[in-house]
């Protein structure tokens, strides 16, 4: 089954074209959408916020995603890859609703960053051999939406389905975002042809605000996201 899946993916990518330069809706395959979630987690990490180097440093309590979207950090998930009963400082862990109805509710904090920001630790410290504790997440999930990825594709007159990415240029202070990408061009609600050597660019604040999750949430990852549709991204190609 794995070999057949790999073969089908390879054949589908034969004879790719370069994307045209334009602004179109973009769908991130769920294997890659978690990278956007990772960029969000980095921005709400207490270390970044305390340094003032986060593009979300002024967004606590404000709307970051669309209403209806939630993101949770669940350290007590049964058999979760990052589950833990206590953090790296010995404090008990608890479920954190990082995003509730689209609004940012908390930072991810250990004791040190909590004191810097005048807040309590969220029980999110982790440690490595030879390093001091630092804030980190556990099992993070972006709530699934109502539409399937196929429905999202069918609803686009023109768009870009991203299935592979390479490299990254992300400004942690401003949220400016640029990554190399390849995948498939969408025309009239259908996959038209494979695309390579494209660059996707935008700003993460705007990306989060215009993000719609699909319903294909995987349950076997520590940072789990369904496929997502993002409008207003700039594609650079030919």
HELIX and SHEET records of a PDB file:
HELIX    1   1 UNK A    2  UNK A   12  1                                  11    
HELIX    2   2 UNK A   30  UNK A   43  1                                  14    
HELIX    3   3 UNK A   46  UNK A   51  1                                   6    
HELIX    4   4 UNK A  111  UNK A  116  1                                   6    
HELIX    5   5 UNK A  149  UNK A  154  1                                   6    
HELIX    6   6 UNK A  204  UNK A  209  1                                   6    
SHEET    1   A 7 UNK A  17  UNK A  18  0                                        
SHEET    2   A 7 UNK A 190  UNK A 203  1                                        
SHEET    3   A 7 UNK A 176  UNK A 187 -1                                        
SHEET    4   A 7 UNK A 158  UNK A 170 -1                                        
SHEET    5   A 7 UNK A  22  UNK A  28  1                                        
SHEET    6   A 7 UNK A 228  UNK A 236 -1                                        
SHEET    7   A 7 UNK A 211  UNK A 213 -1                                        
SHEET    1   B 5 UNK A 103  UNK A 104  0                                        
SHEET    2   B 5 UNK A  96  UNK A 100 -1                                        
SHEET    3   B 5 UNK A  71  UNK A  73 -1                                        
SHEET    4   B 5 UNK A 140  UNK A 142 -1                                        
SHEET    5   B 5 UNK A 223  UNK A 224  1                                        
SHEET    1   C 2 UNK A 125  UNK A 126  0                                        
SHEET    2   C 2 UNK A 134  UNK A 135 -1                                        
END                                                                             
